[in-house]
Amino acid sequence: MSDEAFMRAALDLAAVLKGRTGPNPTVGCIIVKDGVVVGRGATGEGGRPHAEEVALDDAGARTEGATAYVTLEPCAQRSTGAASCSQRLVAARVARVVIAVADPHPFAAGAG
């Protein structure tokens, strides 16, 4: 599958919770390793957990060298002080992150 096809899958995943993740935007994340989807996640109701957290948990130990397809740029910091999605992706040794759109929020804004 292509980057576009995997991103479409992430967008479709996010659409399931559209309108139920406020105050955060609805985000989808697909983690792919060697052409196989190993993790899926969408923003939880009420905005937590973030899609990347759910997808990383779903993927377990299969993230090293993988690609994450995320519909919105991952956060680079959290208001709670917890590890950001960007930090979690790095810690999981995800090799590549493909985003659909940059996040203008100050907690991302090109730093994710």
N, CA, C and O atoms as a GROMACS GRO file, in nm:
protein
  448
    1MET      N    1   0.084  -0.119   0.000
    1MET     CA    2   0.000   0.000   0.000
    1MET      C    3   0.089   0.125   0.000
    1MET      O    4   0.205   0.120   0.041
    2SER      N    5   0.034   0.234  -0.045
    2SER     CA    6   0.105   0.361  -0.054
    2SER      C    7   0.086   0.444   0.073
    2SER      O    8   0.000   0.415   0.156
    3ASP      N    9   0.170   0.549   0.086
    3ASP     CA   10   0.151   0.643   0.196
    3ASP      C   11   0.009   0.697   0.196
    3ASP      O   12  -0.054   0.710   0.302
    4GLU      N   13  -0.042   0.729   0.079
    4GLU     CA   14  -0.178   0.784   0.068
    4GLU      C   15  -0.283   0.686   0.119
    4GLU      O   16  -0.378   0.725   0.186
    5ALA      N   17  -0.266   0.559   0.087
    5ALA     CA   18  -0.362   0.458   0.131
    5ALA      C   19  -0.358   0.440   0.283
    5ALA      O   20  -0.463   0.428   0.347
    6PHE      N   21  -0.239   0.438   0.340
    6PHE     CA   22  -0.230   0.425   0.485
    6PHE      C   23  -0.286   0.550   0.555
    6PHE      O   24  -0.350   0.539   0.659
    7MET      N   25  -0.262   0.668   0.496
    7MET     CA   26  -0.317   0.790   0.556
    7MET      C   27  -0.469   0.788   0.546
    7MET      O   28  -0.537   0.832   0.638
    8ARG      N   29  -0.523   0.739   0.436
    8ARG     CA   30  -0.669   0.727   0.422
    8ARG      C   31  -0.723   0.638   0.533
    8ARG      O   32  -0.828   0.669   0.590
    9ALA      N   33  -0.654   0.530   0.564
    9ALA     CA   34  -0.697   0.442   0.673
    9ALA      C   35  -0.696   0.516   0.807
    9ALA      O   36  -0.786   0.496   0.889
   10ALA      N   37  -0.596   0.600   0.829
   10ALA     CA   38  -0.590   0.680   0.953
   10ALA      C   39  -0.705   0.780   0.957
   10ALA      O   40  -0.766   0.800   1.063
   11LEU      N   41  -0.734   0.843   0.844
   11LEU     CA   42  -0.847   0.937   0.837
   11LEU      C   43  -0.980   0.866   0.864
   11LEU      O   44  -1.065   0.919   0.936
   12ASP      N   45  -0.996   0.748   0.807
   12ASP     CA   46  -1.119   0.671   0.829
   12ASP      C   47  -1.133   0.633   0.976
   12ASP      O   48  -1.244   0.635   1.031
   13LEU      N   49  -1.023   0.600   1.039
   13LEU     CA   50  -1.024   0.564   1.182
   13LEU      C   51  -1.067   0.684   1.267
   13LEU      O   52  -1.146   0.669   1.360
   14ALA      N   53  -1.015   0.801   1.234
   14ALA     CA   54  -1.051   0.922   1.308
   14ALA      C   55  -1.198   0.956   1.291
   14ALA      O   56  -1.263   1.003   1.385
   15ALA      N   57  -1.252   0.932   1.173
   15ALA     CA   58  -1.391   0.969   1.143
   15ALA      C   59  -1.491   0.900   1.235
   15ALA      O   60  -1.600   0.952   1.259
   16VAL      N   61  -1.455   0.785   1.287
   16VAL     CA   62  -1.546   0.710   1.374
   16VAL      C   63  -1.582   0.789   1.499
   16VAL      O   64  -1.693   0.778   1.550
   17LEU      N   65  -1.487   0.870   1.550
   17LEU     CA   66  -1.511   0.946   1.674
   17LEU      C   67  -1.532   1.095   1.649
   17LEU      O   68  -1.528   1.174   1.743
   18LYS      N   69  -1.554   1.133   1.526
   18LYS     CA   70  -1.572   1.274   1.492
   18LYS      C   71  -1.679   1.338   1.581
   18LYS      O   72  -1.790   1.286   1.595
   19GLY      N   73  -1.642   1.453   1.641
   19GLY     CA   74  -1.735   1.527   1.725
   19GLY      C   75  -1.742   1.480   1.869
   19GLY      O   76  -1.818   1.538   1.948
   20ARG      N   77  -1.665   1.377   1.907
   20ARG     CA   78  -1.673   1.324   2.043
   20ARG      C   79  -1.542   1.336   2.121
   20ARG      O   80  -1.528   1.280   2.229
   21THR      N   81  -1.445   1.410   2.064
   21THR     CA   82  -1.314   1.416   2.128
   21THR      C   83  -1.280   1.552   2.186
   21THR      O   84  -1.167   1.576   2.228
   22GLY      N   85  -1.378   1.643   2.189
   22GLY     CA   86  -1.355   1.777   2.241
   22GLY      C   87  -1.304   1.774   2.383
   22GLY      O   88  -1.344   1.687   2.460
   23PRO      N   89  -1.219   1.865   2.418
   23PRO     CA   90  -1.178   1.984   2.343
   23PRO      C   91  -1.069   1.959   2.240
   23PRO      O   92  -1.031   2.051   2.168
   24ASN      N   93  -1.018   1.837   2.231
   24ASN     CA   94  -0.912   1.807   2.135
   24ASN      C   95  -0.969   1.770   1.999
   24ASN      O   96  -1.083   1.724   1.990
   25PRO      N   97  -0.890   1.789   1.893
   25PRO     CA   98  -0.935   1.746   1.761
   25PRO      C   99  -0.938   1.593   1.752
   25PRO      O  100  -0.870   1.524   1.828
   26THR      N  101  -1.016   1.543   1.661
   26THR     CA  102  -1.023   1.399   1.636
   26THR      C  103  -0.905   1.361   1.547
   26THR      O  104  -0.889   1.415   1.438
   27VAL      N  105  -0.824   1.268   1.593
   27VAL     CA  106  -0.703   1.227   1.522
   27VAL      C  107  -0.703   1.075   1.507
   27VAL      O  108  -0.749   1.003   1.596
   28GLY      N  109  -0.650   1.028   1.395
   28GLY     CA  110  -0.629   0.886   1.373
   28GLY      C  111  -0.482   0.858   1.354
   28GLY      O  112  -0.408   0.943   1.302
   29CYS      N  113  -0.438   0.740   1.394
   29CYS     CA  114  -0.298   0.701   1.379
   29CYS      C  115  -0.291   0.553   1.342
   29CYS      O  116  -0.354   0.468   1.405
   30ILE      N  117  -0.215   0.525   1.238
   30ILE     CA  118  -0.190   0.388   1.194
   30ILE      C  119  -0.039   0.367   1.198
   30ILE      O  120   0.036   0.450   1.148
   31ILE      N  121   0.006   0.258   1.258
   31ILE     CA  122   0.149   0.226   1.261
   31ILE      C  123   0.171   0.104   1.171
   31ILE      O  124   0.105   0.001   1.185
   32VAL      N  125   0.265   0.120   1.078
   32VAL     CA  126   0.290   0.019   0.976
   32VAL      C  127   0.435  -0.026   0.981
   32VAL      O  128   0.527   0.056   0.986
   33LYS      N  129   0.456  -0.156   0.980
   33LYS     CA  130   0.591  -0.212   0.976
   33LYS      C  131   0.596  -0.317   0.866
   33LYS      O  132   0.516  -0.410   0.863
   34ASP      N  133   0.690  -0.300   0.777
   34ASP     CA  134   0.708  -0.393   0.665
   34ASP      C  135   0.579  -0.412   0.586
   34ASP      O  136   0.547  -0.523   0.542
   35GLY      N  137   0.505  -0.302   0.568
   35GLY     CA  138   0.384  -0.306   0.488
   35GLY      C  139   0.260  -0.360   0.557
   35GLY      O  140   0.155  -0.372   0.495
   36VAL      N  141   0.273  -0.392   0.686
   36VAL     CA  142   0.162  -0.450   0.762
   36VAL      C  143   0.123  -0.354   0.875
   36VAL      O  144   0.210  -0.304   0.946
   37VAL      N  145  -0.007  -0.330   0.891
   37VAL     CA  146  -0.055  -0.246   1.001
   37VAL      C  147  -0.036  -0.324   1.131
   37VAL      O  148  -0.090  -0.433   1.148
   38VAL      N  149   0.043  -0.266   1.223
   38VAL     CA  150   0.068  -0.331   1.352
   38VAL      C  151   0.002  -0.258   1.469
   38VAL      O  152  -0.004  -0.311   1.580
   39GLY      N  153  -0.046  -0.134   1.444
   39GLY     CA  154  -0.112  -0.059   1.550
   39GLY      C  155  -0.210   0.041   1.493
   39GLY      O  156  -0.186   0.102   1.389
   40ARG      N  157  -0.323   0.058   1.563
   40ARG     CA  158  -0.427   0.153   1.523
   40ARG      C  159  -0.474   0.229   1.647
   40ARG      O  160  -0.481   0.173   1.757
   41GLY      N  161  -0.505   0.357   1.626
   41GLY     CA  162  -0.560   0.432   1.738
   41GLY      C  163  -0.630   0.558   1.692
   41GLY      O  164  -0.598   0.614   1.587
   42ALA      N  165  -0.724   0.602   1.772
   42ALA     CA  166  -0.794   0.729   1.749
   42ALA      C  167  -0.803   0.801   1.882
   42ALA      O  168  -0.802   0.738   1.988
   43THR      N  169  -0.813   0.932   1.876
   43THR     CA  170  -0.829   1.011   1.998
   43THR      C  171  -0.949   0.960   2.076
   43THR      O  172  -1.055   0.935   2.017
   44GLY      N  173  -0.934   0.944   2.206
   44GLY     CA  174  -1.043   0.896   2.289
   44GLY      C  175  -1.150   1.002   2.311
   44GLY      O  176  -1.126   1.122   2.290
   45GLU      N  177  -1.266   0.959   2.354
   45GLU     CA  178  -1.374   1.053   2.384
   45GLU      C  179  -1.327   1.149   2.492
   45GLU      O  180  -1.266   1.108   2.590
   46GLY      N  181  -1.356   1.277   2.472
   46GLY     CA  182  -1.311   1.380   2.565
   46GLY      C  183  -1.167   1.424   2.540
   46GLY      O  184  -1.115   1.507   2.614
   47GLY      N  185  -1.103   1.368   2.438
   47GLY     CA  186  -0.970   1.413   2.400
   47GLY      C  187  -0.852   1.334   2.454
   47GLY      O  188  -0.738   1.363   2.418
   48ARG      N  189  -0.876   1.236   2.537
   48ARG     CA  190  -0.768   1.153   2.592
   48ARG      C  191  -0.809   1.007   2.586
   48ARG      O  192  -0.927   0.977   2.603
   49PRO      N  193  -0.718   0.917   2.563
   49PRO     CA  194  -0.579   0.938   2.525
   49PRO      C  195  -0.567   0.984   2.380
   49PRO      O  196  -0.662   0.977   2.302
   50HIS      N  197  -0.449   1.032   2.345
   50HIS     CA  198  -0.423   1.074   2.208
   50HIS      C  199  -0.413   0.950   2.118
   50HIS      O  200  -0.380   0.841   2.163
   51ALA      N  201  -0.440   0.971   1.991
   51ALA     CA  202  -0.440   0.861   1.893
   51ALA      C  203  -0.306   0.788   1.889
   51ALA      O  204  -0.303   0.665   1.880
   52GLU      N  205  -0.197   0.862   1.897
   52GLU     CA  206  -0.065   0.800   1.890
   52GLU      C  207  -0.042   0.707   2.009
   52GLU      O  208   0.016   0.600   1.993
   53GLU      N  209  -0.089   0.748   2.127
   53GLU     CA  210  -0.075   0.663   2.246
   53GLU      C  211  -0.148   0.531   2.226
   53GLU      O  212  -0.095   0.424   2.257
   54VAL      N  213  -0.270   0.539   2.175
   54VAL     CA  214  -0.352   0.419   2.154
   54VAL      C  215  -0.285   0.328   2.052
   54VAL      O  216  -0.276   0.207   2.072
   55ALA      N  217  -0.238   0.387   1.942
   55ALA     CA  218  -0.174   0.307   1.836
   55ALA      C  219  -0.044   0.243   1.884
   55ALA      O  220  -0.016   0.127   1.853
   56LEU      N  221   0.036   0.317   1.961
   56LEU     CA  222   0.160   0.261   2.014
   56LEU      C  223   0.131   0.146   2.110
   56LEU      O  224   0.199   0.044   2.106
   57ASP      N  225   0.032   0.163   2.195
   57ASP     CA  226  -0.007   0.054   2.286
   57ASP      C  227  -0.054  -0.068   2.208
   57ASP      O  228  -0.021  -0.181   2.242
   58ASP      N  229  -0.131  -0.043   2.101
   58ASP     CA  230  -0.181  -0.152   2.018
   58ASP      C  231  -0.067  -0.226   1.948
   58ASP      O  232  -0.070  -0.348   1.935
   59ALA      N  233   0.034  -0.152   1.904
   59ALA     CA  234   0.147  -0.212   1.833
   59ALA      C  235   0.241  -0.288   1.925
   59ALA      O  236   0.310  -0.380   1.881
   60GLY      N  237   0.245  -0.250   2.051
   60GLY     CA  238   0.334  -0.317   2.145
   60GLY      C  239   0.480  -0.305   2.105
   60GLY      O  240   0.527  -0.195   2.078
   61ALA      N  241   0.550  -0.416   2.100
   61ALA     CA  242   0.694  -0.417   2.072
   61ALA      C  243   0.725  -0.414   1.922
   61ALA      O  244   0.842  -0.425   1.883
   62ARG      N  245   0.625  -0.398   1.838
   62ARG     CA  246   0.646  -0.405   1.693
   62ARG      C  247   0.670  -0.269   1.628
   62ARG      O  248   0.647  -0.254   1.508
   63THR      N  249   0.716  -0.170   1.704
   63THR     CA  250   0.727  -0.034   1.651
   63THR      C  251   0.864   0.003   1.596
   63THR      O  252   0.875   0.097   1.517
   64GLU      N  253   0.968  -0.068   1.634
   64GLU     CA  254   1.102  -0.030   1.590
   64GLU      C  255   1.112  -0.037   1.438
   64GLU      O  256   1.085  -0.141   1.377
   65GLY      N  257   1.151   0.076   1.377
   65GLY     CA  258   1.164   0.083   1.232
   65GLY      C  259   1.034   0.104   1.157
   65GLY      O  260   1.034   0.105   1.034
   66ALA      N  261   0.925   0.121   1.229
   66ALA     CA  262   0.793   0.135   1.167
   66ALA      C  263   0.770   0.278   1.120
   66ALA      O  264   0.848   0.369   1.147
   67THR      N  265   0.660   0.295   1.047
   67THR     CA  266   0.613   0.427   1.005
   67THR      C  267   0.480   0.453   1.072
   67THR      O  268   0.392   0.366   1.075
   68ALA      N  269   0.463   0.573   1.128
   68ALA     CA  270   0.336   0.615   1.186
   68ALA      C  271   0.269   0.713   1.090
   68ALA      O  272   0.331   0.810   1.047
   69TYR      N  273   0.144   0.688   1.059
   69TYR     CA  274   0.062   0.777   0.977
   69TYR      C  275  -0.036   0.844   1.071
   69TYR      O  276  -0.123   0.778   1.128
   70VAL      N  277  -0.023   0.976   1.087
   70VAL     CA  278  -0.102   1.050   1.184
   70VAL      C  279  -0.174   1.164   1.113
   70VAL      O  280  -0.113   1.237   1.035
   71THR      N  281  -0.302   1.178   1.138
   71THR     CA  282  -0.381   1.278   1.066
   71THR      C  283  -0.352   1.421   1.110
   71THR      O  284  -0.389   1.515   1.040
   72LEU      N  285  -0.288   1.438   1.226
   72LEU     CA  286  -0.250   1.570   1.276
   72LEU      C  287  -0.112   1.558   1.339
   72LEU      O  288  -0.083   1.461   1.408
   73GLU      N  289  -0.028   1.656   1.314
   73GLU     CA  290   0.108   1.656   1.370
   73GLU      C  291   0.104   1.619   1.519
   73GLU      O  292   0.026   1.677   1.595
   74PRO      N  293   0.188   1.524   1.562
   74PRO     CA  294   0.190   1.485   1.703
   74PRO      C  295   0.231   1.601   1.794
   74PRO      O  296   0.310   1.687   1.755
   75CYS      N  297   0.177   1.600   1.916
   75CYS     CA  298   0.212   1.705   2.012
   75CYS      C  299   0.359   1.690   2.051
   75CYS      O  300   0.413   1.579   2.056
   76ALA      N  301   0.423   1.803   2.079
   76ALA     CA  302   0.563   1.805   2.121
   76ALA      C  303   0.576   1.827   2.272
   76ALA      O  304   0.683   1.808   2.328
   77GLN      N  305   0.467   1.866   2.336
   77GLN     CA  306   0.463   1.880   2.482
   77GLN      C  307   0.320   1.864   2.529
   77GLN      O  308   0.226   1.877   2.450
   78ARG      N  309   0.304   1.835   2.658
   78ARG     CA  310   0.172   1.815   2.717
   78ARG      C  311   0.152   1.914   2.832
   78ARG      O  312   0.248   1.946   2.903
   79SER      N  313   0.031   1.961   2.849
   79SER     CA  314   0.000   2.052   2.960
   79SER      C  315   0.016   1.982   3.094
   79SER      O  316   0.039   2.047   3.195
   80THR      N  317   0.004   1.849   3.095
   80THR     CA  318   0.015   1.772   3.219
   80THR      C  319   0.159   1.742   3.257
   80THR      O  320   0.186   1.697   3.369
   81GLY      N  321   0.252   1.766   3.165
   81GLY     CA  322   0.391   1.732   3.190
   81GLY      C  323   0.425   1.588   3.154
   81GLY      O  324   0.541   1.548   3.163
   82ALA      N  325   0.326   1.510   3.113
   82ALA     CA  326   0.349   1.372   3.070
   82ALA      C  327   0.427   1.372   2.939
   82ALA      O  328   0.438   1.475   2.872
   83ALA      N  329   0.480   1.257   2.902
   83ALA     CA  330   0.554   1.245   2.776
   83ALA      C  331   0.462   1.282   2.659
   83ALA      O  332   0.347   1.240   2.653
   84SER      N  333   0.516   1.361   2.568
   84SER     CA  334   0.438   1.401   2.450
   84SER      C  335   0.430   1.285   2.351
   84SER      O  336   0.503   1.186   2.363
   85CYS      N  337   0.341   1.298   2.256
   85CYS     CA  338   0.329   1.194   2.153
   85CYS      C  339   0.458   1.185   2.072
   85CYS      O  340   0.499   1.075   2.034
   86SER      N  341   0.521   1.298   2.044
   86SER     CA  342   0.649   1.296   1.971
   86SER      C  343   0.754   1.220   2.051
   86SER      O  344   0.827   1.138   1.995
   87GLN      N  345   0.761   1.245   2.180
   87GLN     CA  346   0.857   1.174   2.264
   87GLN      C  347   0.827   1.024   2.267
   87GLN      O  348   0.919   0.942   2.264
   88ARG      N  349   0.700   0.990   2.273
   88ARG     CA  350   0.662   0.848   2.275
   88ARG      C  351   0.698   0.778   2.144
   88ARG      O  352   0.744   0.664   2.145
   89LEU      N  353   0.678   0.847   2.033
   89LEU     CA  354   0.713   0.788   1.903
   89LEU      C  355   0.864   0.766   1.893
   89LEU      O  356   0.908   0.663   1.842
   90VAL      N  357   0.942   0.862   1.940
   90VAL     CA  358   1.088   0.847   1.940
   90VAL      C  359   1.129   0.732   2.031
   90VAL      O  360   1.211   0.648   1.993
   91ALA      N  361   1.073   0.727   2.151
   91ALA     CA  362   1.107   0.621   2.246
   91ALA      C  363   1.072   0.482   2.192
   91ALA      O  364   1.140   0.384   2.222
   92ALA      N  365   0.967   0.475   2.111
   92ALA     CA  366   0.925   0.348   2.051
   92ALA      C  367   1.008   0.313   1.928
   92ALA      O  368   0.988   0.208   1.867
   93ARG      N  369   1.101   0.401   1.892
   93ARG     CA  370   1.190   0.381   1.779
   93ARG      C  371   1.117   0.374   1.645
   93ARG      O  372   1.158   0.302   1.554
   94VAL      N  373   1.007   0.450   1.636
   94VAL     CA  374   0.938   0.465   1.508
   94VAL      C  375   1.034   0.541   1.417
   94VAL      O  376   1.087   0.645   1.455
   95ALA      N  377   1.057   0.488   1.297
   95ALA     CA  378   1.157   0.545   1.206
   95ALA      C  379   1.108   0.665   1.127
   95ALA      O  380   1.186   0.751   1.087
   96ARG      N  381   0.977   0.671   1.104
   96ARG     CA  382   0.923   0.773   1.014
   96ARG      C  383   0.782   0.808   1.058
   96ARG      O  384   0.704   0.721   1.097
   97VAL      N  385   0.750   0.938   1.051
   97VAL     CA  386   0.615   0.984   1.083
   97VAL      C  387   0.564   1.064   0.964
   97VAL      O  388   0.629   1.159   0.919
   98VAL      N  389   0.447   1.026   0.914
   98VAL     CA  390   0.382   1.095   0.802
   98VAL      C  391   0.258   1.162   0.859
   98VAL      O  392   0.174   1.096   0.920
   99ILE      N  393   0.246   1.294   0.839
   99ILE     CA  394   0.129   1.366   0.890
   99ILE      C  395   0.045   1.418   0.775
   99ILE      O  396   0.096   1.448   0.667
  100ALA      N  397  -0.085   1.430   0.800
  100ALA     CA  398  -0.175   1.487   0.699
  100ALA      C  399  -0.174   1.639   0.706
  100ALA      O  400  -0.183   1.706   0.603
  101VAL      N  401  -0.164   1.693   0.828
  101VAL     CA  402  -0.169   1.839   0.844
  101VAL      C  403  -0.087   1.880   0.966
  101VAL      O  404  -0.084   1.810   1.068
  102ALA      N  405  -0.020   1.994   0.954
  102ALA     CA  406   0.055   2.050   1.067
  102ALA      C  407  -0.044   2.104   1.171
  102ALA      O  408  -0.153   2.150   1.136
  103ASP      N  409  -0.005   2.096   1.298
  103ASP     CA  410  -0.090   2.144   1.407
  103ASP      C  411  -0.043   2.283   1.449
  103ASP      O  412   0.071   2.298   1.493
  104PRO      N  413  -0.129   2.387   1.438
  104PRO     CA  414  -0.089   2.522   1.476
  104PRO      C  415  -0.085   2.545   1.627
  104PRO      O  416  -0.037   2.649   1.672
  105HIS      N  417  -0.136   2.450   1.706
  105HIS     CA  418  -0.137   2.466   1.852
  105HIS      C  419   0.006   2.484   1.902
  105HIS      O  420   0.098   2.419   1.853
  106PRO      N  421   0.026   2.572   2.001
  106PRO     CA  422   0.161   2.596   2.054
  106PRO      C  423   0.231   2.471   2.107
  106PRO      O  424   0.354   2.469   2.114
  107PHE      N  425   0.158   2.366   2.143
  107PHE     CA  426   0.220   2.244   2.193
  107PHE      C  427   0.271   2.155   2.079
  107PHE      O  428   0.329   2.049   2.105
  108ALA      N  429   0.251   2.197   1.956
  108ALA     CA  430   0.305   2.125   1.840
  108ALA      C  431   0.374   2.228   1.750
  108ALA      O  432   0.496   2.242   1.755
  109ALA      N  433   0.296   2.297   1.670
  109ALA     CA  434   0.344   2.409   1.586
  109ALA      C  435   0.477   2.384   1.517
  109ALA      O  436   0.568   2.467   1.523
  110GLY      N  437   0.487   2.270   1.450
  110GLY     CA  438   0.609   2.238   1.376
  110GLY      C  439   0.716   2.170   1.458
  110GLY      O  440   0.817   2.126   1.402
  111ALA      N  441   0.697   2.159   1.588
  111ALA     CA  442   0.796   2.094   1.674
  111ALA      C  443   0.767   1.946   1.694
  111ALA      O  444   0.848   1.873   1.750
  112GLY      N  445   0.649   1.902   1.647
  112GLY     CA  446   0.609   1.762   1.666
  112GLY      C  447   0.668   1.677   1.559
  112GLY      O  448   0.646   1.556   1.558
   0.00000   0.00000   0.00000
